[in-house]
Amino acid sequence: MNATTRSTKTFSLDREILAEVKRTKGSQSESERVNRLLRFALDMERRAELDREAASFFGSAPDDRNERRAFQTASVRSLARD
């Protein structure tokens, strides 16, 4: 099992952010709420970066319809054989 190790760090947060965390924390502690929000934000950043990488990768793909049509036709033939 993966044991969670926590360490105490000091960060400065805006009062408005602290008030919103306190308002939305529910039954969690404020620290748990902040950790959950940070994990969510980091995940969103990771996904945004992956989207940018995919857009960059596929943006360099040829925009030639004939090539795409040939690939699709070959794929259909290949799948029909299976």
N, C-alpha and C positions, 0 to 999 in steps of 0.2 A: 504494500500500500504506500502511496505517496504522502509523506508527512509534510504538512505546510509549515514552513519556517517564516516567522514574521519578525521584522525588525522595525524599530521605531525610528522614524525620520521626522525632521521638522520642515514644514513647507508653509509658505505664506499664501493664504487664500483671500480673495475679496470677500467683504462682508456679505454682499449679495449672494455669492455662491454658497457661503456657509449657511445663510438663512434658507436657501432653497434646499440644501442637503438636509437640514434639520426638519424642514417642512415635509419632505418626501421620504424620509427614512423609514417610516412605518415602524415595524417591531424590531428592525435591525438597529445596531449601534451606528453612530455617525461614521466611524471608521470603516465598518463593513459596507455602508452605502457608498462612501468615497471609493473604496477598493473596487466595488462592482462597477461604478461609473467609469473608473479609469480602465478597467479591463475592457469594457464595452468600447470606449474611445480608442484604445489601442487596436482592438480588433477592426474597428471601422477604418483606421489608418492603414492597417495591413491590407484590407480588402480594396481600398482606394488605390493603393500602390499596385496591387495585382491587376486591377482594372486598367491603370495607366500602362503597365507593362504589356498587357494583352492588346490594348489599342495600338501601342507602338509596334508590336510584332505583326499584327494583322494589317496595320496601316501600310506596311511596306509590301504587302501581298499584291500581285498584279491585279489590275482591275479589268482584265481582259475577259469578256464574257465567253468567247470561244474556248479559252482554256478551261474555264469553270464548267462549261457544258461538256467538254470532252472528258473531264475528270468525273463528272456525274454519270455520264453514259458508261464509262469504264467501271465505275463502282457498282452500278446496277447490274451490269453483265457479270461481274465477279460475284456478287451476292446471289444472283440467279443460279450460278453453278453450284453453290453450296447447298 
